Each structure stands twice: as structure tokens, then as C-alpha cells.
Amino acid sequence: MPLLNLWKSQPAEFQTRAVQQIVAFAGDGKLRDESSTCAEFREFLDQIDSDTLIKYADQCLEQPFPESGFVLQDIVNQIGKRLGFEVEFGRYRGVPSLIGHDGLWTTKTGIALVTEVKTTDAYQISLETSVSYRRRLIEQGKISETTSSILYVVGRSGTDDFESQVRGSRHAWDIRLIGVDALARLLKLRESMDDPAILERVRSILRPNEYTRVDGIIDLVFTTTNEATKDEQLESEGTDEGFPEDSAKKFTPVNFRPACFGRLAKVLKTPLMKRSTAIHASPDGKVGVYCGMSRLYQNPGNQGYWFAFHPGQRDALALYEKAYVAFACGSENALLLIPFATFDSWLPTLNQTVIEGRHYWHVKFEETKGKWMNLAKAEFPRRNVTEFYVTE
């Protein structure tokens, strides 16, 4: 049975397994280039959550086994995919006729990272080898000299000798190093943000930069922390003039989004992996789904569900071939699932708020006897959205 089918049929069993055991379930259990084991294992990595992915990386470093370097190489490339890069997986074992990089990470804007994964610097690492990979890729026209660089992902924290080797090299400006732990933290940071503009700034950390002044790094940390805090406050408090809330419920947060995405994956018939706080996507990156949450807001004469939808979320959804917005009203059992193109056409009719330089749309729904209505600005009629209510 292929690894993915086995995992889906026995998910609880897999939670207790080490990554070495997972590989043994794939194909013939031997990681070789262009093998079924390789294909099945990479497909499996596409569909596990980031916490499990990071756990497997730690196992490769803390409890090494014969093929742990190859496994870590695939895990690092998977993290690259989740950071929004288009990833070309490298080979496990080099051959003279092919370029032997561990991975090639690119963006639509032309940025390219020739990636090398090293578990240790116990032996001398040849920078010239990686430099030659980059040079050959440039000669083939796959990457540009001006927008490409080399990224070493190192597994151990004690890499002083390797860092000194890079600094003393004539290629120092084209090479950057990052630890596996730091790369994992960057992934978690990326998953807390919906705005593609912030994602681009996260990715920029991995490129060679001049750090005499660290304003850019400080700005990134401040912006992402500030954005996450404000989004959490909006979503958990959700006070809106249209639905005055019961003060006794004001402190009660809602967080049933994981259950919502589990249900949405079944409805859309595709696995949905976390890409940011409110957006999940299919492993192939073609389907993207935003999911907002709201509890019931009510007073004696007015009740309904309220959501804040942000421009960054709109921009992120626009990048997918197929995109949807889902609104969970009170729980995962009451979902409205709307094609993004349809919902996007509604935005000019919705109320908006600008506060502290931030802009978002108010999305409001009411339900009466099974009929769902979207509330627009006063000059627009209410919109019947019952057809989008998920019954599966």
C-alpha cells in the first residue's frame, strides 16, 4: 500500500512513528533518486503539518540514521515550498553529468537560492562545489547571476569554522547560512501571516544582505508581531456597530478553525495544508481557502455573525488558480463556502474600516429559519447566500 494511503488509513499509528520508520513504509524503504520511495515520501511530506515536519527534522539531527541526511534534505526543501518558493528538489547522490545541488528555490520575481543542506561541519566543506552548481545553472539560463545566491542550511549550532570559511572566501557575498532550527522558526512566522507582502520580506531574510544596519530585520519583527496581535484582537473581540455584543461574552475567544479546515478538505476533496493563520492550500498550491470564524453576536433586536476580511488576505487568495472564502458561523457545523471571485465582486458593497493605517471589510451574515443573508451597506440590498451553505 502506498505510504500516503497507509498514513490516511492509520493516522494515529503514524503519530508514534519516527521518520526513519516512515521512510521504511514507502516503496522498498530505500531512498534513491527517481525511486518510488522518494516520490511517496515527498508526497507524504506535502500533507503533514508543520509541527510534524519540524519534529522529523529534529530526529534527523538528534538521532541520525544511515539515510538521515537525505531525509533532512527533503524536509528542508519542503520548508522552502511552505515559505512560498517554487522548489526543484535536488539529487541525493551526485552524478558527473547532472548539477548536484540539494535544492533550487525560486520566486516568480526571479530570485533564486541554490540550496545545500549540511548536518555537520565536522569535515571541510567545499564552497567551490556549490559555486560551480550556481555557475552551471546561470550558464544554462535557469537563474540569473544578479538575483541568485547560495544558501547553506546547517544542522548543528556549532558552525564557527564553517562561518569563518565563508567569511574568508571570495564568494562570501554570494553565500548565506541558516540553521535548521532558525529555518523552522521562519516557517512558523510565515504561518502566522496572511499578507503576501510580509511573506516576501520573510523570504528576503534568506538572501545576502548588508547588515551593518539592522533596521530591516527589526522592522520585519515589529511588523509581523504587530500584525498578528491586531488580527487576533479583531477576530477574538469582533466588536461591530451592526452587532452590539453581549458584554458577558466579550472575553470568550473562538478557535475552531482546524475543525473547519478538516471539513472543508472533505467538501473540496483535497488535503488542505496550513499556509498562514487563516489560509490553507492544497499540496500542489493550486487551491487556496480562507476561513474566518465568528461566534454569534446578539442583542434583543439584532443578531448575526461578524468577520473582518483584510486586503492582505484578498491579495493572497488572488495567487491561487482556484480560491474560496469560507465563513464559520458559530462552529465548524455552520459553514458558508463561496468562490473567491464571487466574494471579491461583493467587496465594494461592504462596509469598511480604516484604523491606525489598517483597512478591512466588514462581512456580516444573519440566519433566519435556514435562510442566510449577507448584510451590505445601507444603500445596497441584503444578499441571499443560502446557496453557499455547506450541507455535506
Residue pairs with C-beta under 8 A, 6 or more apart in sequence:
1 9
2 26
2 40
3 22
3 25
3 26
3 27
3 40
3 41
3 43
3 44
4 40
4 43
4 44
4 47
6 14
6 25
7 14
7 44
7 47
14 22
18 59
18 63
19 56
19 59
19 60
19 71
20 59
20 63
20 65
20 67
20 68
20 71
22 41
22 44
22 56
23 29
23 31
23 37
23 41
23 67
23 71
26 36
26 37
26 40
26 41
26 44
27 35
27 36
27 37
27 38
27 39
27 40
27 41
28 35
28 36
28 37
29 37
30 37
30 67
31 37
31 38
31 41
31 67
31 70
31 71
31 92
32 38
32 92
32 93
33 91
33 92
33 93
38 74
38 92
41 71
41 74
42 74
42 78
42 89
43 283
45 53
45 74
45 75
45 78
46 78
46 81
46 271
46 273
46 283
46 284
47 271
47 273
47 283
49 273
49 274
50 82
50 184
50 187
50 188
50 191
50 274
53 75
53 78
53 79
53 187
54 184
54 187
56 71
56 75
57 72
57 75
57 76
57 180
57 184
59 68
60 68
60 69
60 71
60 72
60 75
60 119
60 155
61 68
61 72
61 119
61 155
61 156
61 180
64 119
68 119
69 117
69 119
70 92
72 117
72 119
72 155
72 180
73 90
73 92
73 102
73 103
73 117
74 89
76 102
76 103
76 115
76 117
76 153
76 180
76 183
77 87
77 89
77 90
77 102
77 103
77 105
77 115
78 87
79 183
79 184
79 187
80 87
80 103
80 105
80 113
80 115
81 87
81 285
82 187
82 190
82 191
82 273
82 275
83 186
83 187
83 190
83 199
83 202
83 203
84 107
84 190
84 196
84 199
84 203
85 105
85 106
85 107
85 113
85 203
86 105
86 106
86 107
86 108
87 103
87 104
87 105
88 103
88 104
88 105
88 106
89 103
90 100
90 101
90 102
90 103
90 104
90 115
91 98
91 100
94 100
99 133
99 136
99 137
100 129
100 133
101 114
101 115
101 116
101 130
101 133
101 134
101 137
102 115
102 116
102 117
103 114
103 115
103 117
104 112
104 113
104 114
104 115
104 137
104 142
104 143
105 112
105 113
105 115
105 151
106 112
106 113
106 143
107 203
109 147
110 144
110 147
111 147
111 148
111 203
111 207
112 137
112 142
112 143
112 144
112 147
112 148
112 149
113 148
113 149
113 150
113 151
113 206
113 207
114 130
114 133
114 134
114 137
114 143
114 148
114 149
114 150
114 151
115 150
115 151
115 152
115 153
116 130
116 150
116 151
116 152
116 153
117 152
117 153
117 155
118 125
118 152
118 153
118 154
118 155
118 162
119 154
119 155
119 156
120 155
120 156
121 154
121 156
121 158
121 159
121 161
121 162
124 165
125 152
125 162
125 165
127 165
127 166
127 169
127 171
127 175
130 150
130 152
130 175
131 150
131 171
131 174
133 150
134 143
134 148
134 149
134 150
134 174
137 143
137 148
138 144
138 145
138 148
149 174
149 175
149 176
149 207
149 208
150 171
150 174
150 175
150 176
151 175
151 176
151 177
151 178
151 206
152 162
152 166
152 175
152 176
152 177
152 178
153 177
153 178
153 179
153 180
153 183
154 162
154 177
154 178
154 179
154 180
155 179
155 180
156 179
157 179
157 181
159 177
159 179
162 177
163 177
166 172
166 175
166 177
169 175
173 208
174 208
175 208
176 206
176 207
176 208
178 186
178 206
186 202
186 205
186 206
189 202
189 224
190 199
190 202
190 276
191 274
191 275
191 276
191 277
192 224
192 228
192 276
192 277
193 199
193 202
193 224
193 227
193 228
193 276
193 277
193 312
194 231
194 276
194 277
194 278
194 279
194 290
194 310
194 312
194 313
194 316
195 227
195 310
195 311
195 312
195 313
195 315
195 316
196 312
196 315
196 316
196 319
197 312
197 315
198 220
198 223
198 224
198 227
198 312
199 276
201 220
201 223
202 220
202 224
204 216
205 217
205 220
209 216
211 217
228 277
230 356
230 358
231 277
231 308
231 310
234 308
234 360
235 254
235 292
235 293
235 308
236 253
236 254
237 250
238 245
238 294
238 295
238 297
238 306
238 307
238 308
239 245
239 250
240 297
240 306
240 362
240 364
242 302
242 304
242 306
242 351
242 362
242 364
242 375
243 297
243 298
243 299
243 302
243 303
243 304
243 305
243 306
243 364
244 297
244 299
244 302
245 297
245 298
245 299
246 297
246 298
246 299
249 295
252 295
254 293
254 294
254 295
255 293
256 293
256 328
256 331
256 332
257 278
257 291
257 293
257 328
259 331
259 332
260 291
260 293
260 326
260 328
260 332
260 335
261 272
261 274
261 280
261 289
261 291
262 332
263 332
263 335
263 390
264 272
264 280
264 289
264 291
264 324
264 326
264 335
264 337
264 390
265 271
265 272
266 392
267 337
267 390
267 392
268 287
268 289
268 324
270 282
270 287
271 282
271 283
272 280
272 281
272 282
272 287
272 289
273 280
273 281
273 282
273 283
274 280
275 281
275 288
275 316
276 316
278 290
278 291
278 292
278 313
279 288
279 289
279 290
279 291
279 313
279 316
279 317
280 288
280 289
280 291
281 287
281 288
281 289
281 320
282 288
285 320
286 320
286 321
286 322
287 320
287 321
287 322
287 323
287 324
288 316
288 317
288 319
288 320
288 322
288 323
288 324
288 340
289 323
289 324
289 325
289 326
290 309
290 313
290 316
290 317
290 323
290 324
290 325
290 326
290 340
291 325
291 326
291 327
291 328
292 307
292 308
292 309
292 325
292 326
292 327
292 328
292 363
293 307
293 328
294 305
294 306
294 307
294 327
294 328
294 329
294 330
295 305
295 330
296 303
296 304
296 305
296 329
296 330
297 303
297 304
297 305
297 306
298 304
303 366
304 364
304 365
304 366
304 367
304 375
305 327
305 329
305 330
305 364
305 365
305 366
305 367
306 362
306 363
306 364
307 327
307 362
307 363
307 364
308 353
308 360
308 361
308 362
308 363
309 325
309 347
309 360
309 361
309 363
310 358
310 359
310 360
310 361
311 359
311 360
314 344
314 347
317 323
317 325
317 340
318 340
320 340
323 339
323 340
323 341
324 337
324 338
324 339
324 340
325 337
325 338
325 340
325 343
326 335
326 336
326 337
326 338
327 335
327 336
327 338
327 363
327 365
328 334
328 335
329 335
329 336
329 365
329 367
334 367
334 389
335 389
335 390
336 365
336 372
336 385
336 388
336 389
336 390
337 388
337 390
338 385
338 388
346 374
346 376
346 383
347 361
349 376
349 377
349 380
349 383
350 361
350 362
350 363
350 376
350 377
351 361
351 362
351 376
351 377
352 359
352 360
352 361
352 362
353 359
353 360
353 362
363 374
364 374
364 375
365 372
365 373
365 374
365 375
365 385
366 372
366 373
366 375
367 373
370 386
371 384
371 386
372 384
372 385
372 386
372 388
372 389
373 382
373 383
373 384
373 385
374 382
374 383
374 384
374 385
375 382
376 382
376 383
